[in-house]
Amino acid sequence: MGEVLRLHDVVAQCPHCEDDRWYIHVDGFGDTFKNVTGHECISCGFKVDIKIEVVREE
């Protein structure tokens, strides 16, 4: 797995371990994905399933 990059300040803590670092899951590879499908705590693996549609500006 690749390195974890901090994109912005902390926005949520894991309800299980209180870590504030999350993997962001998407439904594609590279820049071909269309939706963010979930978040997963880096420390304990707690998962939150979501669907956020990504709208790209041209």
C-alpha positions in Angstrom: 0.0 0.0 0.0 1.2 3.5 -0.7 2.2 6.2 1.8 -0.4 8.1 3.8 -0.7 11.8 2.8 -2.3 14.4 5.0 -4.6 16.4 2.8 -5.9 18.8 5.4 -6.3 19.3 9.1 -8.1 16.6 11.2 -11.8 16.3 10.5 -12.8 13.1 12.3 -11.6 10.7 14.9 -12.2 7.0 14.8 -14.9 6.1 17.4 -13.0 2.9 18.3 -9.4 4.0 18.7 -9.5 7.8 18.3 -6.9 7.9 15.5 -7.5 10.7 13.0 -5.9 9.1 9.9 -8.1 7.5 7.3 -7.7 5.6 4.1 -10.0 6.9 1.4 -11.6 4.1 -0.8 -12.6 4.9 -4.4 -14.2 2.8 -7.2 -11.4 3.0 -9.7 -7.6 3.4 -10.2 -5.6 6.6 -10.6 -7.7 9.5 -11.7 -10.4 7.3 -13.4 -12.5 6.8 -10.3 -16.0 8.3 -10.1 -17.0 7.9 -6.5 -15.5 7.9 -3.0 -16.9 4.7 -1.5 -15.7 4.7 2.1 -13.2 5.5 4.7 -11.1 3.1 6.8 -9.2 3.9 10.0 -5.5 3.3 9.4 -4.9 2.1 13.0 -7.8 -0.3 13.7 -9.5 -0.9 10.4 -12.9 0.5 11.4 -14.8 1.2 8.1 -17.4 3.7 7.1 -19.3 3.0 3.9 -20.3 6.1 2.0 -20.9 7.3 -1.6 -19.7 10.7 -2.7 -19.9 11.4 -6.4 -16.9 13.2 -7.7 -17.7 15.9 -10.2 -14.7 17.0 -12.2 -14.3 20.5 -13.5 -13.2 20.9 -17.1 
